[in-house]
Amino acid sequence: MPDTPEKREPKGYAGPKNPPKKPRSKASPARLAALDVVRAVRERDAFAQDVIGTRIDRSDLSSEDRAFATKLALGVVSASGTLDEVIDRALNAPDDVKPDVRDALRVSTYEIIFLGKTPHAAVDQGVELVRSFAVSASGLANAVLRKIVALRAAFPFGDPMRDPEALARLHAFPLWLTRRLIADLGPQAALDFMRASNEQAPLFIAVNAAKTTDEALVAAFEKLDEGLDPVAVDDVRVPGCYRVLDTRALLLPEVKRLFGQGKILVSDAASQLVAASVLPERKPGSLLEVGAGRATKTILLQSDAERAYGSQLELTTLDNHDFKTRLLKERADRYNAQVAEALTGDALELDAVVGERLFDEIFIDAPCSGLGTLRRHPEIRWRIRPADIAEFARVQLGMLQSAAPHVAVGGTLAYATCTVTREENNGVVKAFLESAAGAGFELAPINGRSCVATRLYPGSSDAHFAVRFLRTA
């Protein structure tokens, strides 16, 4: 039916002259930014650090607001399950709360429970966060947050020294994971791990020996009056690894230029230790890196080869995603990390990718639960499930068994993860050595020890694991 004259709009009509205005909010810019990140992580199933990089780091917030927004966003994401439990205790009908309102309640509940903010400020700002997008829900937010303030004195609702549920709540971990950590690591190491997982991660950089020297890098930072500390992990000096004492140094134009020139890259100290440790004493004639991803380990391997052997490796890389292979080539070129061949294929079907080729060394940077990197990827603890760990272990063992026939006799097979579960680490090693594919292999020393197994504790690097197998037959 055609429009009547009253309904027909003039050509080029763009809507009413006075469209509804967005509700005015008195929430602080830092809290609004944190809420934006929390919502994006939930809606897109994204990684918090990636969202922070685009929505906070590149914002026009002051440096203080950026720091607080980042702290809030990471804290809320890391504690989301525990925050939801607390919020649900204060609700009559938890399922009736819309996801965006729950996001805002999480931000303020984190401030109340884990940051110990004054009740008036936390409640007031929480109401303003909700008001910024849903005025009608501001009354609910006020009532819920006041109940949470009253609940704060009883949190974690039990004795953490005797009650695993209370211990899990205190450190914002799922109960099943808390129990698993205690079983795998022991009570004290599990407690250290949980505490450290909620801290800010130290900032480490790697000096790219293919482009510069440690001396030149240290001199450049000294000229800027910025402190660098050489790093040792478990009494093992990590070559080319330095801790940046003030993270704001990365914002300096001179430091940004060093990154742009490919002279340094950000990489956790444990990751750098693994890359240096898996290389044999004598330079291998060829090396296949499986699970090369975005080239971080590729760059580290070639940098360490420059240090150890005076020249780079004949390096072939493999990943199962085309876009990562393309990115690897771009990053490797910028960092002058030589890649003889960049392959894309399934590591579980290595025969189909490399045919009958043999390599003097194969390094598997295995997909894993990533629990050793919780400070950098806090969302993992609430996304991972026990079945996922079992599936990772199955794939990891399959990758080792697929790679084993392609290691030359006298060559080495290295295996690494960034997790702490026994099933993915020692369990996979044991299963491989007991399998038909592992019959011709034995464990080889690595830094004078049976393995690399860095722990996560306050102030430490991330938790990584690595072993090397020698093919004897």
C-alpha positions in Angstrom: 0.0 0.0 0.0 1.5 3.4 -1.0 2.4 5.9 1.7 -0.2 8.6 2.5 1.1 12.2 2.2 1.3 12.3 6.0 3.7 9.3 6.1 5.8 10.1 3.0 9.2 11.6 4.0 11.1 14.1 1.9 13.9 12.9 -0.3 17.2 12.6 1.7 15.3 12.4 5.0 17.8 11.2 7.7 15.5 10.7 10.7 14.0 13.0 13.3 15.7 16.3 14.0 16.1 15.5 17.6 17.0 11.8 17.9 17.0 10.2 21.4 20.1 11.2 23.3 22.4 8.6 24.8 21.9 8.5 28.6 24.3 10.9 30.4 26.6 9.1 32.8 28.9 10.3 35.5 30.9 7.1 35.4 34.7 7.7 35.1 36.3 7.4 31.7 38.5 4.6 33.0 35.5 2.5 34.2 33.7 3.1 30.9 36.7 2.0 29.0 37.0 -1.2 31.2 33.3 -1.9 30.7 33.8 -1.6 26.9 36.6 -4.2 27.0 34.7 -6.6 29.3 31.6 -6.4 27.0 33.8 -7.0 23.8 35.5 -10.0 25.4 32.1 -11.5 26.2 30.4 -10.7 22.9 33.3 -11.7 20.6 34.8 -14.4 22.7 38.0 -12.3 22.3 41.2 -12.2 24.3 41.3 -9.3 26.8 44.8 -8.2 25.9 43.9 -7.9 22.2 40.9 -5.7 23.0 42.8 -3.6 25.5 45.5 -3.0 22.8 42.9 -1.5 20.4 40.4 0.2 22.8 42.6 1.4 25.8 46.2 1.5 24.7 45.3 3.6 21.6 42.7 5.8 23.4 43.1 9.4 24.4 42.8 8.5 28.1 45.4 9.8 30.4 48.2 7.4 31.3 46.7 7.0 34.8 43.3 6.2 33.4 44.7 3.8 30.9 46.5 2.0 33.7 43.4 1.8 35.9 41.1 0.8 33.0 43.6 -2.0 32.1 43.8 -3.2 35.7 40.0 -3.2 35.9 39.4 -5.0 32.6 42.0 -7.7 33.2 40.7 -8.2 36.8 37.1 -8.5 35.8 37.9 -11.0 33.0 40.1 -13.1 35.3 37.5 -13.2 38.1 34.4 -13.4 36.0 33.1 -16.7 37.3 33.6 -15.7 40.9 32.1 -12.3 40.3 29.0 -13.9 38.8 28.6 -16.2 41.9 28.7 -13.1 44.2 26.3 -11.2 42.0 23.9 -14.1 41.9 23.9 -14.2 45.7 22.5 -10.7 45.6 19.8 -11.3 43.0 16.4 -12.8 43.4 16.3 -13.9 39.7 19.8 -14.1 38.3 18.7 -15.3 34.9 16.6 -12.1 34.4 19.7 -9.8 34.4 20.7 -8.9 30.8 24.3 -9.6 29.8 25.3 -5.9 29.4 23.9 -5.1 32.9 25.8 -8.0 34.3 29.0 -6.8 32.6 28.6 -3.4 34.5 27.8 -5.2 37.8 31.0 -7.3 37.3 33.1 -4.2 37.1 31.8 -2.7 40.3 31.7 -6.1 42.1 35.4 -6.6 41.3 36.1 -3.2 42.8 34.2 -4.0 46.0 35.4 -7.6 46.5 38.9 -7.6 45.1 40.1 -4.0 45.2 38.4 -3.0 48.5 37.0 0.2 47.1 35.0 2.4 49.5 31.3 1.2 49.3 29.9 4.6 48.4 32.3 5.2 45.5 31.9 1.7 44.2 28.1 1.7 44.3 27.8 5.1 42.9 30.1 4.4 40.0 28.4 1.0 39.3 25.0 2.7 39.1 26.5 5.3 36.7 28.0 2.5 34.5 24.5 0.9 34.2 22.9 4.3 33.6 25.3 4.9 30.7 23.3 2.4 28.6 20.2 1.4 30.6 18.6 4.0 32.8 15.8 1.7 33.7 18.2 -0.8 35.3 20.0 1.8 37.5 17.7 1.1 40.5 18.4 -2.7 40.2 22.1 -1.9 40.1 21.9 0.2 43.2 20.1 -2.5 45.2 22.3 -5.3 44.0 25.6 -3.5 44.7 24.5 -2.5 48.2 23.8 -6.1 48.9 27.3 -7.0 47.6 28.8 -4.4 49.9 27.1 -6.2 52.8 28.4 -9.6 51.5 32.0 -8.4 51.3 32.7 -9.1 55.0 31.9 -12.8 54.6 33.8 -13.3 51.3 35.1 -15.9 50.4 32.3 -17.6 52.3 34.5 -20.1 54.1 38.0 -20.9 55.4 40.4 -21.0 52.4 42.8 -23.1 54.4 40.3 -25.9 54.8 37.6 -25.3 52.2 38.7 -25.7 48.5 35.6 -23.8 47.4 36.6 -20.8 49.5 40.2 -21.0 48.3 38.9 -21.1 44.7 36.7 -18.0 45.3 39.5 -16.1 47.1 41.8 -16.4 44.1 39.0 -16.3 41.5 39.5 -19.8 40.1 37.0 -22.5 39.1 36.8 -25.1 41.8 37.7 -28.0 39.4 40.8 -26.2 38.3 41.8 -25.4 41.9 41.6 -29.0 42.8 43.5 -30.0 39.7 46.3 -27.6 40.5 46.7 -28.9 44.0 46.8 -32.5 42.8 49.4 -31.7 40.0 51.6 -29.1 41.7 51.1 -29.7 45.4 49.3 -27.4 47.9 52.0 -24.7 48.3 53.0 -24.5 44.6 49.3 -24.4 43.6 48.7 -21.5 46.0 51.7 -19.6 44.7 50.4 -20.3 41.1 47.0 -18.9 41.9 48.3 -15.8 43.6 50.8 -15.1 40.8 48.1 -15.6 38.2 46.3 -12.5 39.5 49.3 -10.2 39.4 50.5 -8.0 36.6 52.9 -9.9 34.4 56.5 -8.6 34.3 57.6 -7.1 31.0 60.5 -8.9 29.2 62.1 -8.2 25.9 64.3 -10.3 23.6 67.3 -8.8 21.8 67.3 -10.0 18.2 70.9 -11.1 17.6 70.2 -11.1 13.8 69.9 -7.3 14.0 71.8 -6.0 17.0 73.8 -6.9 20.1 73.0 -6.9 23.8 75.6 -4.2 24.3 74.0 -1.9 21.8 70.5 -2.5 23.2 71.6 -1.9 26.8 73.5 1.3 25.8 70.4 2.6 24.0 68.3 2.1 27.1 70.9 3.7 29.3 71.0 6.7 27.1 67.2 7.0 27.7 67.8 6.6 31.4 65.6 3.5 31.4 66.5 0.5 33.4 67.0 -3.0 32.1 67.8 -6.1 34.1 69.4 -9.3 32.6 67.2 -12.3 33.4 67.9 -15.8 34.8 65.2 -18.4 35.2 65.8 -21.1 37.8 69.5 -20.0 37.9 69.8 -20.3 34.1 70.8 -17.1 32.3 68.5 -16.5 29.4 70.6 -15.1 26.5 69.4 -11.8 25.1 66.6 -11.5 27.7 66.0 -8.4 29.7 63.3 -7.2 32.1 62.1 -3.7 31.4 61.8 -2.1 34.8 59.3 0.7 33.8 56.8 -0.5 31.2 56.2 3.1 30.1 59.5 2.9 28.4 57.8 1.1 25.5 55.9 4.3 24.7 59.1 6.3 24.1 59.7 7.1 20.4 63.2 5.7 20.5 62.0 2.4 21.9 59.2 2.2 19.4 61.8 2.7 16.7 63.8 -0.3 18.0 60.7 -2.5 17.7 60.0 -1.1 14.2 63.5 -2.0 13.1 63.1 -5.6 14.4 65.9 -5.2 16.9 63.8 -6.2 19.9 60.5 -8.0 20.6 58.3 -8.6 23.6 58.5 -12.2 24.8 58.2 -13.8 28.2 61.4 -14.9 29.7 60.3 -18.6 30.0 59.4 -18.6 26.3 62.9 -17.3 25.5 64.5 -19.9 27.7 62.6 -22.7 25.9 63.8 -21.4 22.5 67.4 -21.3 23.6 67.2 -24.6 25.5 65.9 -26.8 22.7 68.8 -26.1 20.4 71.5 -28.8 20.5 75.1 -28.1 21.3 76.2 -28.7 17.7 74.4 -26.8 15.0 71.8 -29.1 13.3 71.9 -29.3 9.5 68.1 -28.7 9.4 65.3 -27.9 11.8 61.6 -28.2 11.4 59.5 -25.9 13.7 56.0 -27.3 14.2 53.3 -24.9 15.5 55.2 -21.9 14.3 52.2 -19.6 14.7 53.0 -15.9 14.3 56.8 -16.4 14.2 57.8 -15.4 17.8 59.6 -18.7 18.4 61.0 -18.6 14.8 62.6 -15.3 15.5 63.9 -16.4 18.9 65.3 -19.7 17.4 67.2 -17.8 14.7 68.5 -15.2 17.2 69.7 -17.9 19.5 71.3 -19.7 16.6 73.3 -16.5 15.8 74.5 -16.5 19.3 75.2 -20.2 19.7 76.6 -21.0 16.2 77.5 -17.7 14.6 74.9 -18.2 11.8 71.2 -19.0 11.4 69.6 -22.4 11.0 68.3 -24.1 7.8 64.8 -23.6 9.2 61.5 -24.9 7.9 58.3 -23.9 9.6 54.8 -25.5 9.8 51.5 -24.2 11.0 47.9 -25.3 10.2 46.5 -21.9 9.3 47.3 -20.0 6.1 46.9 -16.6 7.7 49.5 -17.4 10.4 51.9 -18.6 7.7 51.5 -15.4 5.8 52.0 -13.4 9.0 55.0 -15.5 9.9 56.7 -14.7 6.6 56.1 -10.9 7.2 57.4 -10.9 10.7 60.4 -13.2 10.0 61.4 -10.8 7.2 61.2 -7.8 9.4 63.3 -9.4 12.0 65.8 -10.9 9.5 64.9 -14.4 10.7 65.7 -16.7 7.7 63.0 -19.2 6.8 63.9 -21.7 4.1 60.4 -22.9 3.7 57.1 -21.9 5.4 54.6 -24.8 5.2 50.9 -25.0 6.0 49.4 -28.3 6.9 48.3 -30.8 9.6 51.0 -31.7 12.1 49.1 -34.9 12.9 49.6 -36.0 9.2 53.2 -34.9 8.8 53.8 -37.5 6.1 51.4 -35.7 3.8 53.2 -32.4 4.4 56.9 -33.3 4.2 56.8 -36.7 2.5 59.8 -38.8 3.5 62.0 -35.9 4.5 64.2 -36.2 7.6 65.3 -33.4 9.8 68.2 -33.2 12.3 65.9 -31.6 14.8 62.1 -31.1 15.0 60.8 -28.7 17.5 57.1 -29.0 18.4 55.7 -25.8 20.1 52.5 -27.7 21.0 49.0 -26.3 21.3 48.0 -26.6 25.0 45.7 -25.3 27.7 47.9 -22.2 28.2 47.5 -22.2 31.9 51.0 -21.0 32.4 50.1 -17.7 30.8 47.1 -16.7 32.8 48.5 -13.3 33.7 48.5 -12.5 30.0 45.4 -14.4 29.0 43.1 -14.3 32.1 40.0 -15.5 30.3 41.5 -19.0 29.8 40.7 -20.1 33.4 36.9 -19.7 32.8 36.9 -21.0 29.2 38.9 -24.2 29.7 37.2 -27.5 30.7 38.6 -30.8 32.0 37.7 -32.4 28.6 39.8 -29.8 26.8 42.9 -30.7 28.7 42.4 -34.4 27.8 41.9 -33.4 24.1 45.1 -31.3 24.1 47.1 -34.2 25.5 45.7 -36.5 22.8 46.7 -34.0 20.1 50.1 -33.4 21.7 50.9 -37.1 21.8 49.7 -37.4 18.2 52.0 -34.6 17.0 55.0 -36.3 18.7 54.1 -39.7 17.1 53.7 -38.1 13.7 57.0 -36.3 13.9 59.1 -39.1 15.3 59.7 -40.9 11.9 61.0 -37.6 10.4 63.8 -37.2 12.9 67.2 -38.4 11.6 69.0 -41.0 13.7 71.2 -39.1 16.1 68.9 -36.1 15.8 66.6 -34.6 18.4 62.9 -34.1 18.9 62.0 -31.2 21.2 58.5 -30.7 22.7 57.3 -27.6 24.6 54.1 -26.3 26.2 53.1 -23.2 28.2 51.0 -25.0 30.7 51.4 -26.8 34.1 49.1 -29.8 34.0 50.7 -33.2 34.5 48.5 -34.7 31.8 49.9 -32.3 29.1 53.5 -32.3 30.2 55.0 -35.4 31.9 52.0 -37.5 31.0 52.5 -36.9 27.3 56.3 -37.5 27.6 55.7 -40.8 29.3 53.0 -41.9 26.8 55.3 -41.1 23.9 58.3 -43.0 25.2 56.0 -46.0 25.9 54.5 -45.9 22.4 55.8 -47.7 19.3 56.8 -44.3 17.7 58.9 -43.4 20.8 60.7 -46.7 21.0 63.8 -45.4 19.3 64.0 -42.3 21.5 65.4 -41.4 24.9 65.3 -38.3 27.0 68.3 -36.0 26.4 69.6 -33.5 29.0 68.4 -29.9 28.6 70.5 -27.3 30.5 71.9 -30.1 32.6 68.5 -31.2 33.7 65.8 -33.7 32.5 63.5 -30.8 31.3 62.6 -27.2 31.5 59.8 -26.7 33.9 59.5 -23.1 35.0 57.1 -22.3 37.9 54.6 -19.4 38.1 55.0 -17.5 41.4 54.9 -13.8 42.3 57.4 -11.9 40.2 58.4 -14.8 38.0 58.2 -15.5 34.3 55.4 -17.5 32.9 55.2 -21.3 33.5 56.6 -23.3 30.5 57.6 -26.9 30.0 60.1 -28.4 27.5 62.0 -31.6 26.9 64.3 -33.0 24.3 64.4 -36.6 23.0 67.4 -38.1 21.2 66.7 -40.6 18.4 69.0 -43.5 19.0 67.6 -46.0 16.4 
